[in-house]
Amino acid sequence: MKAILREDLRKEGLIPASNRARAAHKINWNKSYECWQPNFCEDSELNMVLWINSKIEWIRVSSIDFDFIPEEGD
């Protein structure tokens, strides 16, 4: 599944809370990214992982800030 920042936040230029604030400023928030919700962070505010730019560079963000895009076959 992929996630994209909610349209209302994109229009307002708001960046979501993240565990890696510097990395969050480098992300193109108009793109969608692969996402996961690992069990170990399910109950925390930052409960989703985004896979950024096809690298092992991931950030934890709050899932309520995103819309989810099912991929074919989902």
ZIRA-V190954 format. One record per helix or strand of 2 or more residues. SS is the DSSP state (@ for helix, = for strand). FROM is the first residue (numbers start at 1). LEN is the number of residues. If there is no record, write none. Layout:
<<SS:FROM:LEN> <SS:FROM:LEN>>
This chain:
<<=:2:4> <@:7:6> <@:21:6> <=:33:4> <@:39:3> <=:48:4> <=:58:4> <@:63:3> <=:66:4>>
